[in-house]
Amino acid sequence: MQKGIERIRNSRIYLLDLIEDLTTEQLNEIPEGYNNNIIWNMGHLIASQQSICYLRSGVKIFVDEEYLASYKAGTAPNKFVERVEADQMKKLFITAIDQFDIDYEKCLFSNHPHWKTNYGIEVANMEDAISFVLFHEGLHVGYIMALRRFLISKKSATSNQ
């Protein structure tokens, strides 16, 4: 399942490249018609992977519990994320997957229970969980791309006036 973890890492590297030119204000902006922003989506991906892979297996999470509570499913952006915190989140975006790769190699996730996701997907073991994390990340890549397009078009429209 190393290939699945590598795909998650590659997806996250792609996202970091995609948002590299955005300001802190743009990362935090919630456009009309949207429920969240780019920085929340990034935090949500980290929290979801921690929850799906670590918590469900009974393994201690790599991130702080407060972090998980702020970005878990069902939450929404509740504060402006300053540049320092955004930069830390960008680092965590990769280090959380790096640590997961190490922990997976150590076979820490042998106790992953069977469950059904909100999308109706059956998850029977860690390999299924990794596949689901990749599916979930793909959904949020789409959201982030849409948010970025909106922000870039807004910036272009503003600079043309």
ROPA-290517 format. One record per atom (N, C-alpha, C, O): residue in one letter; x, y, z. Coordinates in steps of 0.05 Angstrom, whole numbers, padded with zeros to 5 digits, always signed. Layout:
AXYZ
...
END
This chain:
M+00016-00024+00000
M+00000+00000+00000
M+00017+00025+00000
M+00007+00047+00002
Q+00043+00021-00002
Q+00061+00044-00004
Q+00054+00062-00027
Q+00057+00086-00026
K+00044+00050-00049
K+00037+00065-00072
K+00014+00085-00066
K+00014+00107-00075
G-00005+00076-00050
G-00028+00093-00042
G-00018+00116-00025
G-00027+00139-00029
I+00000+00111-00007
I+00011+00133+00010
I+00026+00152-00007
I+00024+00177-00003
E+00041+00142-00026
E+00056+00159-00044
E+00037+00176-00061
E+00043+00200-00066
R+00015+00165-00069
R-00005+00181-00084
R-00017+00203-00068
R-00021+00225-00078
I-00022+00198-00042
I-00032+00219-00024
I-00011+00241-00022
I-00017+00264-00024
R+00014+00233-00018
R+00036+00252-00016
R+00038+00269-00041
R+00040+00294-00040
N+00037+00256-00065
N+00039+00271-00090
N+00015+00290-00094
N+00019+00312-00104
S-00008+00282-00085
S-00032+00299-00087
S-00028+00324-00070
S-00035+00346-00078
R-00016+00320-00046
R-00012+00342-00028
R+00010+00361-00038
R+00008+00385-00035
I+00031+00350-00050
I+00052+00367-00062
I+00040+00383-00085
I+00046+00407-00088
Y+00023+00371-00101
Y+00009+00385-00122
Y-00008+00408-00111
Y-00006+00430-00122
L-00023+00403-00090
L-00039+00424-00078
L-00022+00447-00067
L-00028+00470-00070
L+00001+00440-00055
L+00018+00461-00044
L+00029+00479-00067
L+00031+00503-00065
D+00036+00466-00090
D+00045+00481-00113
D+00022+00499-00124
D+00027+00521-00132
L-00002+00488-00124
L-00025+00502-00134
L-00032+00528-00119
L-00040+00547-00131
I-00027+00527-00093
I-00034+00550-00076
I-00010+00568-00069
I-00013+00587-00054
E+00013+00561-00079
E+00037+00575-00071
E+00036+00605-00075
E+00047+00620-00059
D+00022+00615-00096
D+00021+00643-00101
D-00002+00658-00088
D-00005+00682-00092
L-00017+00644-00071
L-00040+00657-00058
L-00032+00671-00033
L-00014+00662-00019
T-00044+00693-00027
T-00039+00708-00002
T-00053+00695+00021
T-00071+00678+00018
T-00046+00703+00045
T-00059+00693+00069
T-00089+00700+00068
T-00106+00684+00076
E-00095+00724+00059
E-00123+00732+00057
E-00138+00714+00037
E-00161+00707+00042
Q-00126+00708+00015
Q-00139+00690-00005
Q-00143+00662+00006
Q-00164+00650+00002
L-00124+00652+00021
L-00126+00625+00033
L-00150+00624+00053
L-00162+00603+00057
N-00156+00647+00065
N-00177+00648+00085
N-00204+00657+00074
N-00224+00655+00088
E-00204+00667+00050
E-00229+00678+00039
E-00250+00656+00033
E-00243+00635+00022
I-00274+00661+00042
I-00297+00643+00036
I-00314+00658+00015
I-00330+00676+00022
P-00312+00650-00010
P-00328+00663-00031
P-00358+00658-00027
P-00366+00638-00015
E-00373+00677-00037
E-00402+00674-00036
E-00410+00647-00050
E-00400+00641-00072
G-00427+00632-00037
G-00436+00607-00048
G-00420+00583-00038
G-00427+00560-00043
Y-00398+00588-00024
Y-00381+00567-00013
Y-00384+00566+00018
Y-00392+00586+00030
N-00379+00543+00029
N-00381+00540+00058
N-00354+00542+00073
N-00354+00544+00097
N-00333+00541+00058
N-00307+00541+00071
N-00286+00554+00053
N-00293+00566+00032
N-00261+00552+00061
N-00239+00565+00046
N-00217+00544+00041
N-00218+00521+00049
I-00196+00554+00027
I-00174+00536+00020
I-00160+00526+00045
I-00154+00502+00047
I-00154+00543+00063
I-00138+00535+00087
I-00154+00515+00104
I-00142+00497+00116
W-00180+00518+00106
W-00196+00499+00121
W-00195+00472+00107
W-00193+00451+00120
N-00198+00472+00080
N-00197+00446+00066
N-00170+00432+00071
N-00170+00407+00074
M-00148+00447+00072
M-00123+00434+00077
M-00122+00422+00105
M-00114+00399+00109
G-00132+00438+00125
G-00133+00428+00152
G-00151+00403+00154
G-00146+00385+00169
H-00173+00404+00139
H-00192+00382+00139
H-00180+00357+00128
H-00185+00335+00139
L-00164+00359+00107
L-00151+00335+00096
L-00132+00323+00116
L-00131+00298+00119
I-00117+00339+00131
I-00099+00329+00151
I-00115+00315+00173
I-00109+00293+00181
A-00136+00329+00183
A-00152+00318+00205
A-00166+00292+00197
A-00168+00273+00212
S-00176+00292+00172
S-00191+00268+00163
S-00172+00244+00161
S-00179+00222+00169
Q-00149+00248+00150
Q-00130+00226+00148
Q-00122+00215+00175
Q-00120+00191+00179
Q-00118+00234+00194
Q-00111+00226+00222
Q-00134+00210+00234
Q-00130+00189+00247
S-00158+00219+00230
S-00182+00206+00241
S-00187+00178+00229
S-00191+00159+00243
I-00186+00177+00202
I-00191+00152+00187
I-00170+00131+00193
I-00177+00108+00197
C-00145+00139+00193
C-00123+00120+00195
C-00115+00115+00224
C-00111+00091+00232
Y-00112+00135+00240
Y-00102+00132+00267
Y-00124+00127+00287
Y-00123+00106+00301
L-00143+00145+00290
L-00163+00142+00310
L-00179+00116+00307
L-00183+00102+00326
R-00187+00110+00283
R-00203+00086+00279
R-00187+00061+00285
R-00199+00040+00291
S-00161+00062+00283
S-00144+00039+00290
S-00136+00039+00319
S-00123+00020+00328
G-00144+00059+00334
G-00136+00061+00362
G-00107+00069+00366
G-00096+00064+00387
V-00096+00083+00347
V-00068+00092+00348
V-00068+00122+00353
V-00085+00137+00342
K-00050+00131+00370
K-00048+00160+00377
K-00043+00177+00352
K-00026+00170+00336
I-00059+00198+00349
I-00056+00215+00326
I-00030+00231+00327
I-00019+00236+00348
F-00021+00239+00303
F+00004+00255+00300
F-00001+00284+00306
F+00018+00299+00313
V-00025+00294+00302
V-00031+00322+00306
V-00044+00327+00334
V-00053+00308+00347
D-00045+00351+00342
D-00057+00359+00367
D-00088+00354+00366
D-00100+00358+00345
E-00099+00346+00388
E-00128+00340+00389
E-00145+00365+00382
E-00166+00362+00369
E-00136+00389+00390
E-00150+00414+00384
E-00151+00418+00354
E-00170+00428+00342
Y-00129+00411+00341
Y-00127+00413+00312
Y-00149+00396+00299
Y-00163+00404+00281
L-00150+00371+00308
L-00170+00352+00298
L-00198+00363+00302
L-00214+00361+00284
A-00204+00374+00325
A-00230+00385+00331
A-00237+00408+00313
A-00261+00412+00305
S-00218+00424+00305
S-00223+00448+00289
S-00228+00441+00259
S-00242+00456+00246
Y-00218+00419+00250
Y-00220+00413+00221
Y-00234+00386+00215
Y-00234+00378+00191
K-00245+00373+00234
K-00259+00348+00229
K-00284+00352+00212
K-00293+00375+00209
A-00295+00331+00201
A-00319+00332+00185
A-00341+00346+00202
A-00344+00341+00226
G-00356+00363+00188
G-00378+00377+00201
G-00371+00404+00213
G-00388+00419+00222
T-00345+00411+00212
T-00336+00437+00221
T-00335+00456+00198
T-00338+00448+00175
A-00331+00481+00204
A-00327+00502+00184
A-00306+00521+00194
A-00299+00521+00218
P-00295+00538+00176
P-00275+00557+00185
P-00286+00574+00208
P-00308+00585+00206
N-00271+00576+00230
N-00281+00591+00253
N-00262+00614+00261
N-00267+00628+00281
K-00240+00618+00245
K-00222+00640+00252
K-00205+00645+00227
K-00203+00629+00208
F-00192+00668+00227
F-00173+00675+00207
F-00146+00661+00213
F-00136+00664+00236
V-00136+00646+00195
V-00111+00632+00199
V-00088+00650+00189
V-00085+00655+00166
E-00072+00659+00209
E-00050+00677+00203
E-00028+00663+00187
E-00027+00639+00186
R-00011+00679+00174
R+00010+00668+00157
R+00028+00647+00171
R+00033+00626+00159
V+00036+00652+00195
V+00053+00633+00210
V+00039+00606+00213
V+00051+00585+00208
E+00014+00607+00221
E-00001+00582+00224
E-00006+00568+00197
E-00005+00544+00195
A-00011+00584+00176
A-00015+00573+00149
A+00011+00559+00140
A+00010+00538+00128
D+00034+00572+00145
D+00059+00559+00137
D+00064+00533+00153
D+00074+00514+00142
Q+00057+00533+00179
Q+00059+00509+00194
Q+00041+00487+00183
Q+00048+00464+00182
M+00017+00495+00175
M-00002+00475+00164
M+00009+00464+00138
M+00006+00440+00133
K+00021+00480+00122
K+00033+00471+00097
K+00055+00450+00102
K+00056+00430+00088
K+00071+00454+00123
K+00091+00435+00130
K+00078+00409+00140
K+00086+00387+00133
L+00058+00412+00157
L+00044+00389+00169
L+00030+00373+00147
L+00026+00349+00149
F+00021+00387+00126
F+00008+00374+00103
F+00025+00351+00093
F+00015+00330+00085
I+00051+00354+00093
I+00070+00333+00083
I+00080+00316+00106
I+00081+00292+00104
T+00088+00329+00128
T+00100+00313+00150
T+00080+00293+00162
T+00088+00272+00171
A+00054+00299+00162
A+00034+00280+00172
A+00034+00255+00154
A+00030+00233+00165
I+00037+00258+00128
I+00038+00235+00110
I+00065+00220+00113
I+00065+00196+00112
D+00086+00235+00116
D+00112+00222+00121
D+00111+00205+00146
D+00121+00182+00146
Q+00100+00216+00167
Q+00098+00200+00192
Q+00079+00176+00189
Q+00084+00155+00200
F+00057+00180+00174
F+00039+00158+00169
F+00054+00136+00154
F+00050+00112+00160
D+00070+00143+00134
D+00085+00123+00119
D+00103+00107+00138
D+00105+00082+00136
I+00117+00121+00156
I+00134+00108+00176
I+00118+00089+00194
I+00125+00066+00198
D+00095+00099+00204
D+00078+00084+00222
D+00066+00060+00207
D+00062+00038+00219
Y+00059+00063+00182
Y+00049+00041+00166
Y+00070+00019+00164
Y+00063-00005+00166
E+00094+00027+00158
E+00116+00007+00156
E+00120-00008+00182
E+00129-00031+00182
K+00115+00005+00205
K+00117-00007+00231
K+00093-00025+00238
K+00092-00037+00259
C+00074-00027+00219
C+00050-00043+00223
C+00033-00035+00247
C+00023-00052+00262
L+00031-00009+00252
L+00016+00001+00275
L-00015+00000+00270
L-00030+00003+00289
F-00023-00005+00246
F-00052-00003+00240
F-00065-00030+00234
F-00084-00031+00218
S-00056-00051+00248
S-00068-00077+00243
S-00096-00080+00256
S-00109-00100+00250
N-00104-00061+00272
N-00129-00064+00286
N-00151-00045+00274
N-00168-00035+00289
H-00150-00041+00248
H-00169-00023+00236
H-00196-00036+00232
H-00198-00057+00219
P-00217-00025+00244
P-00243-00038+00243
P-00258-00034+00216
P-00251-00016+00201
H-00277-00050+00212
H-00294-00048+00188
H-00314-00026+00193
H-00326-00024+00215
W-00319-00008+00174
W-00339+00013+00176
W-00347+00023+00149
W-00335+00016+00128
K-00369+00038+00148
K-00380+00048+00123
K-00378+00079+00124
K-00387+00091+00144
T-00367+00091+00103
T-00364+00120+00102
T-00391+00133+00096
T-00410+00120+00090
N-00391+00160+00099
N-00414+00176+00092
N-00421+00174+00062
N-00443+00181+00054
Y-00402+00165+00047
Y-00405+00162+00018
Y-00415+00134+00010
Y-00417+00127-00013
G-00419+00117+00031
G-00429+00090+00026
G-00406+00070+00019
G-00412+00048+00010
I-00382+00078+00023
I-00359+00062+00016
I-00352+00044+00040
I-00348+00055+00063
E-00349+00018+00036
E-00342-00001+00057
E-00311+00000+00061
E-00296-00002+00041
V-00303+00003+00086
V-00274+00003+00092
V-00270-00020+00112
V-00280-00020+00134
A-00256-00041+00102
A-00252-00065+00118
A-00225-00067+00131
A-00221-00083+00150
N-00205-00052+00121
N-00178-00054+00132
N-00162-00029+00125
N-00173-00010+00113
M-00137-00028+00132
M-00121-00003+00127
M-00117+00002+00098
M-00117+00025+00090
E-00115-00018+00082
E-00112-00014+00053
E-00137+00000+00042
E-00134+00018+00025
D-00160-00009+00050
D-00185+00005+00042
D-00186+00034+00053
D-00195+00052+00039
A-00176+00037+00077
A-00175+00064+00089
A-00158+00083+00073
A-00165+00106+00068
I-00134+00073+00064
I-00116+00089+00048
I-00129+00096+00022
I-00128+00119+00012
S-00143+00077+00010
S-00157+00082-00015
S-00179+00103-00011
S-00183+00121-00028
F-00193+00101+00011
F-00214+00121+00017
F-00202+00149+00022
F-00213+00169+00013
V-00180+00150+00036
V-00166+00176+00041
V-00159+00188+00014
V-00163+00212+00010
L-00149+00172-00004
L-00142+00182-00031
L-00167+00193-00046
L-00166+00214-00058
F-00189+00178-00044
F-00214+00187-00056
F-00223+00213-00044
F-00230+00232-00058
H-00222+00215-00017
H-00231+00239-00003
H-00213+00262-00010
H-00223+00285-00013
E-00187+00258-00011
E-00168+00279-00019
E-00175+00289-00047
E-00173+00313-00052
G-00182+00271-00065
G-00190+00279-00092
G-00213+00298-00093
G-00214+00317-00108
L-00233+00292-00076
L-00256+00310-00074
L-00248+00338-00066
L-00256+00358-00077
H-00231+00339-00045
H-00222+00365-00035
H-00202+00379-00054
H-00201+00404-00054
V-00187+00364-00070
V-00171+00376-00090
V-00189+00392-00109
V-00183+00415-00117
G-00211+00380-00116
G-00231+00393-00134
G-00242+00419-00121
G-00244+00439-00134
Y-00249+00417-00095
Y-00259+00441-00081
Y-00238+00463-00081
Y-00244+00486-00086
I-00213+00455-00074
I-00192+00475-00073
I-00186+00488-00100
I-00182+00512-00102
M-00187+00471-00121
M-00183+00482-00148
M-00205+00502-00155
M-00200+00523-00167
A-00230+00495-00148
A-00252+00514-00154
A-00249+00540-00138
A-00253+00561-00149
L-00242+00537-00113
L-00237+00561-00096
L-00215+00578-00108
L-00217+00603-00110
R-00193+00566-00116
R-00171+00580-00127
R-00179+00594-00153
R-00172+00618-00157
R-00193+00580-00171
R-00203+00593-00196
R-00219+00618-00190
R-00215+00638-00203
F-00237+00615-00170
F-00253+00638-00163
F-00236+00662-00153
F-00240+00684-00162
L-00217+00656-00136
L-00200+00677-00125
L-00183+00690-00146
L-00179+00714-00146
I-00172+00674-00164
I-00155+00684-00186
I-00172+00701-00205
I-00163+00723-00213
S-00196+00692-00212
S-00213+00708-00230
S-00222+00734-00217
S-00224+00754-00230
K-00226+00732-00191
K-00234+00757-00175
K-00211+00776-00176
K-00215+00800-00180
K-00187+00766-00171
K-00163+00784-00171
K-00159+00796-00199
K-00153+00820-00201
S-00163+00781-00220
S-00160+00791-00247
S-00181+00812-00253
S-00175+00833-00265
A-00205+00807-00245
A-00227+00826-00249
A-00222+00853-00235
A-00227+00874-00245
T-00211+00850-00210
T-00206+00874-00194
T-00182+00890-00206
T-00183+00915-00207
S-00162+00876-00216
S-00139+00890-00227
S-00145+00903-00255
S-00131+00921-00263
N-00165+00893-00268
N-00173+00904-00294
N-00191+00929-00292
N-00196+00942-00312
Q-00200+00935-00268
Q-00218+00958-00265
Q-00203+00984-00262
Q-00215+01005-00259
END
